[in-house]
Amino acid sequence: MRLPGIHCDVISGSCCGAVILGAILPVAAAVLTTTERTALAHEKFLENRRASIATRVNPYLGPGVAQVVEELPRPWKVRRNPWHHRIGATVFWVGEQSSARNPVSNTSSSWDANWEDSFGGYDHPFKRQGYFPLGFEPKLNPFYIALPYNDLLHGREHRPEASDVIPWFWRAYRGPGVSVCHNRWVAIHHQGRIAYAQWKDVGPFTIDDWPYVFQGKRPRSNANQNAGIDISPAVRDFLGMRGNADVDWRFVEESEVPGGPWAKWLPSQLELPTGSLGQQLP
């Protein structure tokens, strides 16, 4: 004889077991292995990357936060060291005494209080031995010029506009009171010849004519026929000038300075291959 309760328990147990087993089997079939989960995650990552790359102008660039943003300078700075054309040039020299045409003695310069001593003596404009003054070999470059801008105020700090108007200011900056213009190289052209010289002093007459020096404006009017550059006797002789004359000039990088009588004073002190003296103007 079967007891109803027992019979029901068995049946209930069988039914419950069937229900539970039926519920477990589909779940067990949906469990992924570690390899499958990794592949699925990787595929989702690739889908996100493809969607991101499709929206980029250049898919080879990194994410926005890692990109370098280059701010273009104002239009006048875009041109690389342009020529200043038809600029009146006058001759000056180390040791020149003050006069009506030279208000300040050149025994010192705007950046060297002992310029004549540093040079090694008086750079006589007429008593010459080649490109050197007669009687001694100068300790500094005899190919030098002056332009009417001093980037320093009283030798202690830079002018307020200096960092904005001098294109190479931050590249050459060495701290307050240290000029970024002193010893800068320039090219001077006259009748098919080009001399290379260093910026050693300030003049003629003006000390703050940055629109002319750095932005290509005409030199400010002055008492010396509106001259815009002073050149040394060595520069004068190399260019074959007989006196004051018009020249073209521009700033150059040290790497652009070719071989010549000025090459000894390049920082490397190595003479570069001889360059042409009649370079074509841009």
C-alpha positions as CSV (number, residue, x, y, z in Angstrom):
1,M,0.0,0.0,0.0
2,R,1.3,3.4,-0.9
3,L,1.0,6.3,1.4
4,P,-0.4,9.3,-0.3
5,G,2.0,11.7,1.4
6,I,5.0,9.7,0.5
7,H,3.8,9.3,-3.0
8,C,3.2,13.1,-3.3
9,D,6.7,13.8,-1.9
10,V,8.3,11.6,-4.4
11,I,6.3,13.1,-7.2
12,S,7.0,16.6,-5.9
13,G,10.6,15.8,-5.5
14,S,10.7,14.5,-9.0
15,C,8.9,17.5,-10.4
16,C,11.1,19.9,-8.4
17,G,14.2,18.1,-9.6
18,A,13.0,18.4,-13.2
19,V,12.2,22.1,-12.8
20,I,15.6,22.9,-11.2
21,L,17.5,20.8,-13.6
22,G,15.8,22.5,-16.5
23,A,16.7,25.9,-15.1
24,I,20.3,25.0,-14.5
25,L,21.1,23.5,-17.9
26,P,20.5,26.7,-20.0
27,V,22.6,28.8,-17.6
28,A,25.5,26.3,-17.7
29,A,25.4,26.4,-21.5
30,A,25.8,30.3,-21.5
31,V,29.0,30.4,-19.3
32,L,32.0,31.7,-21.3
33,T,35.6,30.6,-20.9
34,T,38.4,33.0,-20.0
35,T,39.6,33.0,-23.6
36,E,36.1,33.7,-25.0
37,R,35.6,36.6,-22.5
38,T,39.0,38.1,-23.5
39,A,38.2,37.8,-27.2
40,L,34.8,39.5,-26.7
41,A,36.3,42.3,-24.7
42,H,39.0,42.9,-27.3
43,E,36.4,43.0,-30.1
44,K,34.4,45.6,-28.2
45,F,37.6,47.6,-27.7
46,L,38.4,47.5,-31.4
47,E,34.8,48.5,-32.3
48,N,35.2,51.6,-30.1
49,R,38.6,52.5,-31.6
50,R,37.2,52.1,-35.2
51,A,34.4,54.4,-34.3
52,S,36.8,57.0,-32.8
53,I,39.3,56.8,-35.7
54,A,36.6,57.3,-38.3
55,T,35.9,60.8,-36.8
56,R,39.5,62.0,-37.0
57,V,41.0,64.0,-39.8
58,N,44.3,62.2,-39.4
59,P,43.8,58.8,-37.7
60,Y,47.6,58.4,-37.0
61,L,47.6,61.3,-34.5
62,G,47.4,60.5,-30.8
63,P,44.5,61.6,-28.6
64,G,43.7,65.3,-28.4
65,V,45.4,65.8,-25.0
66,A,48.7,64.5,-26.4
67,Q,48.8,66.6,-29.5
68,V,51.1,69.6,-29.8
69,V,49.3,72.8,-30.8
70,E,51.4,75.2,-32.8
71,E,50.3,78.8,-32.6
72,L,51.2,80.6,-35.8
73,P,53.0,84.0,-35.2
74,R,51.6,87.3,-36.4
75,P,52.0,87.7,-40.2
76,W,55.1,89.9,-40.0
77,K,56.9,87.1,-38.1
78,V,56.1,84.5,-40.6
79,R,58.8,85.6,-43.1
80,R,62.1,84.2,-42.1
81,N,64.8,86.9,-41.7
82,P,63.7,89.1,-44.7
83,W,66.1,91.5,-46.3
84,H,66.1,95.2,-45.5
85,H,66.7,96.9,-48.8
86,R,68.4,100.2,-49.6
87,I,69.5,101.1,-46.1
88,G,71.9,104.0,-45.6
89,A,75.2,102.7,-44.1
90,T,77.8,104.7,-42.3
91,V,81.3,103.6,-41.1
92,F,82.2,103.5,-37.5
93,W,85.0,101.8,-35.5
94,V,86.1,100.6,-32.1
95,G,87.9,103.4,-30.3
96,E,86.3,106.2,-32.3
97,Q,86.0,109.4,-30.2
98,S,82.8,111.4,-29.9
99,S,82.1,114.1,-32.5
100,A,79.2,115.9,-34.2
101,R,78.6,112.8,-36.4
102,N,79.3,110.4,-33.5
103,P,77.7,111.7,-30.3
104,V,78.9,108.8,-28.2
105,S,82.5,107.5,-27.9
106,N,83.1,104.0,-29.2
107,T,85.7,103.1,-26.6
108,S,82.8,101.3,-25.0
109,S,79.7,99.8,-26.6
110,S,76.1,99.4,-25.4
111,W,77.0,95.8,-24.2
112,D,80.7,96.0,-23.4
113,A,81.9,98.8,-21.1
114,N,85.5,98.0,-22.2
115,W,85.0,97.4,-25.9
116,E,88.3,98.8,-27.0
117,D,90.3,96.7,-24.5
118,S,88.2,93.6,-25.4
119,F,88.9,94.2,-29.1
120,G,92.6,94.6,-28.4
121,G,93.2,98.1,-29.5
122,Y,92.1,101.0,-31.8
123,D,90.5,99.7,-35.0
124,H,91.9,102.5,-37.2
125,P,89.7,103.0,-40.2
126,F,92.5,103.8,-42.6
127,K,95.7,102.2,-41.3
128,R,94.9,98.6,-42.3
129,Q,96.6,95.3,-42.9
130,G,94.1,93.4,-44.9
131,Y,90.9,93.3,-42.9
132,F,92.7,93.9,-39.7
133,P,93.9,97.1,-38.1
134,L,97.6,97.7,-38.7
135,G,99.9,96.5,-35.9
136,F,97.8,93.9,-34.1
137,E,95.4,91.0,-34.7
138,P,92.1,91.8,-33.0
139,K,90.8,89.6,-30.2
140,L,87.2,90.1,-31.4
141,N,85.6,89.9,-34.8
142,P,86.6,92.9,-36.9
143,F,83.5,92.4,-39.0
144,Y,80.9,94.1,-36.8
145,I,77.9,96.4,-37.2
146,A,75.6,98.5,-35.1
147,L,71.8,98.7,-35.4
148,P,69.5,101.2,-33.7
149,Y,68.0,99.0,-31.0
150,N,69.1,98.0,-27.5
151,D,67.2,95.2,-25.9
152,L,68.4,96.2,-22.5
153,L,67.4,99.1,-20.2
154,H,70.4,100.4,-18.3
155,G,72.0,97.0,-18.7
156,R,69.8,95.5,-16.0
157,E,66.6,94.3,-17.6
158,H,65.0,93.9,-21.0
159,R,62.8,96.4,-22.6
160,P,59.1,95.7,-22.2
161,E,58.5,95.0,-25.9
162,A,61.7,92.9,-26.4
163,S,60.1,89.5,-25.9
164,D,57.4,90.4,-28.4
165,V,59.4,92.0,-31.2
166,I,62.6,90.0,-31.2
167,P,61.8,86.7,-33.1
168,W,64.6,84.7,-31.4
169,F,64.1,86.2,-27.9
170,W,63.2,83.1,-25.9
171,R,65.5,80.9,-27.9
172,A,68.5,83.1,-26.9
173,Y,67.3,84.2,-23.5
174,R,69.9,83.8,-20.7
175,G,68.3,85.8,-17.9
176,P,67.8,89.5,-17.1
177,G,70.6,91.9,-18.0
178,V,72.0,89.5,-20.8
179,S,71.4,90.9,-24.3
180,V,69.9,88.5,-26.9
181,C,71.0,90.9,-29.7
182,H,74.7,91.1,-28.9
183,N,76.8,89.1,-31.3
184,R,73.8,88.2,-33.5
185,W,75.0,87.5,-37.1
186,V,73.9,89.6,-40.1
187,A,74.5,89.5,-43.8
188,I,75.3,92.8,-45.6
189,H,75.0,93.0,-49.4
190,H,76.4,95.7,-51.6
191,Q,76.9,95.5,-55.4
192,G,77.0,91.8,-55.7
193,R,79.1,91.0,-52.6
194,I,77.9,89.8,-49.2
195,A,79.8,90.3,-45.9
196,Y,78.9,88.6,-42.7
197,A,79.3,90.4,-39.4
198,Q,78.2,90.5,-35.8
199,W,75.9,92.9,-34.1
200,K,78.3,94.6,-31.5
201,D,76.8,98.0,-30.8
202,V,73.7,100.2,-31.0
203,G,73.2,103.0,-33.5
204,P,73.3,105.1,-35.5
205,F,71.7,107.7,-33.2
206,T,68.6,105.7,-32.1
207,I,68.4,102.9,-29.5
208,D,64.7,101.8,-29.7
209,D,63.8,101.7,-33.4
210,W,62.4,98.1,-33.3
211,P,59.8,98.7,-36.1
212,Y,62.7,99.1,-38.5
213,V,65.1,96.5,-37.1
214,F,62.6,93.7,-36.6
215,Q,59.5,94.5,-38.7
216,G,61.0,95.9,-41.9
217,K,59.9,99.5,-41.6
218,R,62.1,102.3,-42.8
219,P,64.7,103.6,-40.4
220,R,63.6,106.5,-38.2
221,S,64.8,109.9,-39.4
222,N,68.1,111.0,-38.0
223,A,70.8,113.7,-38.5
224,N,73.1,111.3,-40.5
225,Q,71.0,111.1,-43.7
226,N,68.6,108.7,-42.1
227,A,71.3,106.0,-41.9
228,G,70.0,102.6,-40.6
229,I,73.2,100.7,-40.0
230,D,76.8,101.3,-39.0
231,I,79.5,99.0,-40.5
232,S,83.1,98.4,-39.4
233,P,86.1,99.2,-41.6
234,A,86.5,95.5,-42.4
235,V,83.0,95.2,-43.7
236,R,83.5,98.4,-45.7
237,D,86.6,97.1,-47.3
238,F,85.2,93.6,-48.0
239,L,82.2,95.1,-49.8
240,G,84.4,97.6,-51.7
241,M,82.7,100.7,-50.4
242,R,84.5,104.0,-50.7
243,G,82.4,105.7,-48.1
244,N,78.8,105.9,-47.0
245,A,76.5,104.0,-49.3
246,D,73.2,102.1,-49.5
247,V,73.3,98.4,-48.5
248,D,70.8,95.5,-48.0
249,W,71.0,93.5,-44.8
250,R,69.3,90.7,-43.0
251,F,69.7,88.6,-39.9
252,V,71.2,85.1,-40.4
253,E,71.6,82.0,-38.3
254,E,75.1,80.9,-37.4
255,S,74.6,77.8,-39.5
256,E,74.1,80.1,-42.6
257,V,77.4,81.9,-42.2
258,P,79.8,80.6,-44.9
259,G,83.6,80.6,-44.8
260,G,85.4,83.9,-45.1
261,P,87.7,86.2,-43.1
262,W,85.0,86.3,-40.3
263,A,84.8,82.5,-39.9
264,K,87.4,82.5,-37.1
265,W,84.9,84.1,-34.8
266,L,82.1,81.5,-35.3
267,P,81.4,79.7,-32.0
268,S,82.7,76.4,-33.3
269,Q,86.0,78.2,-34.4
270,L,85.9,75.9,-37.4
271,E,86.1,77.5,-40.9
272,L,83.2,76.4,-42.9
273,P,83.5,75.6,-46.7
274,T,84.0,78.8,-48.6
275,G,80.7,80.2,-49.7
276,S,79.9,82.4,-52.7
277,L,80.3,86.1,-52.3
278,G,77.7,87.0,-54.8
279,Q,74.7,85.2,-53.5
280,Q,71.4,85.9,-55.2
281,L,69.1,88.0,-53.2
282,P,65.6,86.5,-52.4
